[in-house]
Amino acid sequence: MYTAKLRDLLMNENGFAFDPSTGYTYNVNPVGVEVIGWLKEGCDEAELTRRLTAEYDVDAPTAQRDLEAFLGALQRNGLLPQREEVLV
């Protein structure tokens, strides 16, 4: 699920992230640091949601909503590919 840009993203434990390909820097909260680590491990969205609900006091719908917002931010910043929209 992750891209080479996400793999190459340099982060410290305080949430400071640096994209060496663009020179952009980001600040990520502690949960975001953990989610990015899980993405680098190869977790899909279902696994990310499961881990969030297990690790934090949050229900699955809330975890999924917050996760989608975070993944959207990563996509807007070019760190994850855009999701294909499903045409009905």
N, C-alpha and C positions, 0 to 999 in steps of 0.2 A: 504494500500500500504506500510505502514511502518512496521518495525520490532521492536521487543522488544529492540534491541540494539539502535535503533534510539530514541525510547521512553525514554530510560534510559540515553541517551546522555545529559550531563550537559553542559549548555551554558550560557555565560553571554552576556550582550548587546553589548560588544566590539568584539564579534565573537570568543572568546576563548572557545573551546569545549573540554570536557574530557569524554572519554569512560571508565566508571568504571570497565567494564568487562575485558578490556585489558590493561588499564593504558595508552593508547595512547591519545595524545592530538592533536588537529587540530586548525587551524586558518581559520575562515570563514568570508568572506566579508559581509557587511550589507544586501545585497540582499540574500545571502545564508542563513543568520540567519532567514530572513523572510520566505524563501522557506521551511526551516526545520520546522519552526513553523506551516506553512500551512500543511505540510505533517503530522505533529503530530495531526492536526485537522481532518485529514482524506481526504484531497483533492487529487483527481486523477490528472493525467497529463493535461487533458483538462482544469480543474479548475485552476490548477497552471498557465497554459499559459494565461488564461483569466485574472487572477489576476495580472500577470506580465504586461500585455498590459494595464490594467486599471491603475495600480499604477505608471508605469514608461513610459517614452516616447520611446516606442519600438513597432515595428510591430509584428504581430503574428508569422511569419516565424523566425524572429530573436529571439524572446522570446522562441520559441519551440526549436530551435537549441541550444541556451545557456542552457536551462533547461535540455535537453538531455545530454549535456556535464557534467553538475553539478550532475545529477542523476547517471551518469556513474561513477563519482568520488566517490559518496557515495557507490555505488555497489562495486567498487574496494577496498574500505576500509572496506567492510563487514557490512556497516550500513543499506543497503537496499539489498533485495534479487536480484539475477541476473534475468534479464528478459528472458523468454522463447523465443528462436529463432523460428520464423515461417518457417517451411519447405514448399517449394513450389513444 
